[in-house]
Amino acid sequence: MSLRIEPREMVEVLIKVRKMALAQKMSIKLGKSLFMSGDLFPEYIAPVLAPNKYGNMAIFPMAWGFTHKATPKPLVNCRVETADRKPLWRDSWYRRRCVIPASWYYEWGYPVYEEDSRSMVEHRNAKKVKYAIQTEGSNITYIAGLYRYEDHGGMQVPMFTVLTREAAGTVKDIHDRMPVILGRDTLMDWIRPDGDSFSITEKALTNIVFEKAVEYHRSPTEFITA
């Protein structure tokens, strides 16, 4: 999975995050860009919604993927079915929940045709296709996540992971998993430490649409410099 942020839709957020001292320090410490527009991949820094010290929803820079000594790769996804039980996720599940706003996300899935007479085995053996997937009727897709702070070279760096669930709606046709996608009206309840995370995930959106992804080439307008 990767994410896409269209600069025209989130320009104010991108400018605000890039000006933050925390973002500048993270960029230097992790050796990562702060452009944060276009395609975002694991380990990149992204704008994330989380509660500030007053309990209000605010935007923060966070790096994508928890680290763990058992694997050299960042743990970018967390299954919602086990998030409250596994030691790696449990504390964040109950105390540190966040939202990753994106224009859409990408997933490699099985090709879908209007008239598809292939067997399930043939369907699953077909070459996968890259899809762009988003909330129907919205320019921003709000993805549920967890976060925590990790020590990276003496700096406490906020890191996030994406919550995933069994695929629902039309996404089932192309992939067996999908992110937990939230409605705008549930965002504040989700990030509150005393919010009912179980009931909120049960209300996750399923009105999702997808199409074959277009390969973008960065243009000067993607590089938000203000």
BELUR-V628166 format. One line per field, one symbol per residue. ss: DSSP state (~ for helix, > for strand, _ for the rest). phi: phi as a letter, one per 30 degrees, with the letter a starting at -180 (. if undefined). burial: I if it has 24 or more other ideal C-beta (glycine too) atoms within 12 Angstrom, else O. A space follows every 10 residues. Layout:
BEGIN
ss->???
phi->???
burial->???
END
This chain:
BEGIN
ss->_>>>>_~~~~ ~~~~~~~~__ ~~~~~~~~~~ _______>>> ____>>>>>> >_____>>>> >>>>_>>>__ >>>>>_>>>_ ______~~~~ ~~~~~_>>>> >>_>>>>>>_ _________~ ~~~~~___>> >>>>>_____ >>>>>>>>>> >>__>>>>>> >>>>>>__~~ ~~~___>>>_ >>_~~~~~~~ ~_____~~~~ ~~_____>>> >>_______~ ~~____
phi->.bcbcddddb dddddddddd deddddeddc icdcdhbidc beiddbdbca dddcicdbcb dbcdkdcadd bdcdccbbdd dbddcdedce ddedbbcbbc dbdabcbdbd dbbdcbcddd ddddcdddbd ccbaddibdb cccdbbbacb dbiicdcdbb bcdbbddbid dedcacbadd ccdedcdddd ddecdddddd ddcedbdcbb addcdccece ddcdcd
burial->IIIIIIIOOI OOIIOOIIOI OIIOOIIOOI OIIIIIIIII IIIIIIIIII IOOOOOIIII IIIIIIIOOO OOOIIIIIII OOIOOOOIIO OIIOOIIIII IIIIIIIOII OOOOOOOOOO OOOOOOOOOI IIIIIOOOOI IIIIIIIIOI OOOOOOIIII IIIIIOIIOO IOIIIOIIII IIIOOIIIII IIOOIOIOOI IOOIIIOIOI OOIOOOOOOO OIOIOO
END
